Amino acid sequence: MSKVLVMYHSKNGTTKRYAEWIAEGLNGDLHDIKNVKSDMLSAYGVVLLASPLLGGPIKGLTITN
């Protein structure tokens, strides 16, 4: 199975708790999105992002070219 990275952004801890459960269930690595560098992503075959959605953009995600 591919190596799994679960990234999360959590203001109050709820999303972090769900991300922890997902990472544990998939035997993946867990990182706060603030600590993830783009060069880390190539080591993973699966990358998941857990983030709250409250009528706006995905929190903690900035897309650059």
Steps between C-alpha positions, in 0.01 A plus 500: 500500500615854430637712780224728639524859625208654687530878530260707704409854596309529825403811689323338795636143487201320349649461152831390652320224690339371179833521317663296778234229462546492122880485525479222758252302291718529189829456687606838360706796611322798658614861464354843565484667158708791635793259534473336157752607237437433131812283468352260760206408278699298247567236767128412513276311263184627672454848648185592693401842632259543789373855540188672627274644231280786611373666183842599373829370366679202649673633810877468505536423129680735264537391141801630309647407164 
